[in-house]
Amino acid sequence: MASRRQQWWPYLVVFLLAALPAANTLIPTVEHDTWWHLRIGKFIADTGTVPQTDPISRIGQDENVPWRAYSWLYEWAIYQVHAVGGVTGIMWFRTLLAAGSTGAVFAFIFRRSGLTPTGLMVAAGVVVLVMPMAPERPWHVTIAFTTMTLWATIALRDGMPARRAWWLIPLFALWANLHIQYVLGWGVLGLACLFPGQASRRQLSVLLVGTVLATIANPYHVHLFEVIWEYATQAAPRSLVQELSAPDLASRWTVAVASLIVWAVVKWFGRRPVDGFELGLLLAGAFLASRMYRDLWFGALAAAAVIRDAGEESVPRPRTRTIVGIVFAAFLLLRILNSVGLLADTDYAAAHAKKYPVHAAAFLRETRPPGPIFNDFDWGGYLAWELPEYPVSFDGRTNLYGNERMTQSYQTWSVEDGWKTDPDLRVANVVLAQKGRLFETTLREQSDRWRLIFEDDISTVFQRTAP
């Protein structure tokens, strides 16, 4: 009996660990950026092509601003899900996305470490980092595909024949149509070219070149590299957008990833000969994790690749499909319990009305005061979806608006120096504002220029009465 318990308890721990990020998928509101993803998906479905210029913002329509839908396939897919299942469909889509990325990471960890105390502790640390990634976002594709690339690269360095890794080439072709962070996969393969282990450097280099060429198989071809450069060089988003900013040193996320990396460094120092690939991986993970919240998971994944016990070769490994199956079981069970009303809130309409300007959008749709509209970053995506007749002044696509416009928008909503000269505000005839923000309070005081025409618990709408 004791032997049977010893055999099954690690699988129960895996299930419980997977249930933590699964619980985070039960938040009853659609994520901010999902709305503009839906709008772009609708554009693709309606026109049968991808946009070359921005179709949903005021500057995009007035100035014919070039913009590339770098996640076009994801946007088309989530729009199709919404068209069939509405918000409920998106919630199930979220569960499947998060289960896929979590399943890939767990399978990688336990296939390397086995269901040992070390493996379970590493998984527990990684769970802390993947929990904030629960919302429906294309970054789940990058988490899963980066894990798969790292897994295959390690196997190649350990002597696996190169022909067994050629599937990475079509993987990168798919990746480039789903999410822009496929560059992380290039980094992993490039590092292996520098430190090939038992693999052939020439074959690794050919594989790397093949994956680079594969990413050109998208509607924008090499122009997608320009988007990568935009995100890499824009400074304003990293200081103004939380998920793109450097993590707080005192946050539990930072403590978790730092603990894993320190653990991995200790393991690395204790091995001979030292492995340059592992060191490079840890340095890259530490750099990216310290640079922005959104990449904390990569630091954890890098640490998980290095942490392993001596004598691990003799530890039995669970089957990949077993681990992935347990993870999906945890995610699906919680989603089913939620859908029948046993967990969390399923009144999606009420939840959205507390987070987004649902009633203000309905008011504008009915009364149709003349635009343009002026809105903030957080609600731009929602308005782009709900009020296509009012091209938004701002939304979550930071690469479209650039450093200058992002900084100006922040200064305006914070009523800092220069806010009165905001070019988007100066041409606006309607302002939709979050109630209680400093800018909204300032507009109330300017009754000679702005008239309050709508108000509810979370939002206000002002109409210009004078220049």
Secondary structure, 3 states (H helix, E strand, C coil): CHHHHHHHHHHHHHHHHHHHHHHHCCCCCCCCCHHHHHHHHHHHHHHCCCCCECCCEHHHHHHCCECCCCCHHHHHHHHHHHHHHHHHHHHHHHHHHHHHHHHHHHHHHHHHHCCCHHHHHHHHHHHHHHHHHCCCCCHHHHHHHHHHHHHHHHHHHCCCCHHHHCCHHHHHHHHCCCCHHHHHHHHHHHHHHHCCCCCCHHHHHHHHHHHHHHCCCCCCHHHHHHHHHHHHHCCHHHHHCHHHCCCCCCCHHHHHHHHHHHHHHHHHHCCCCCCHHHHHHHHHHHHHHHHCHHHHHHHHHHHHHHCCCCCHHHCCCCCHHHHHHHHHHHHHHHHHHHHCCCCCCCCHHHHHHHHCCHHHHHHHHHHCCCCCEECCHHHHHHHHHHCCCCCECCCCCHHHHHHHHHHHHHHHHCCCCCHHHCHHHHHCCEEEEECCCHHHHHHHHCCCCEEEEEECCCEEEEEECCC
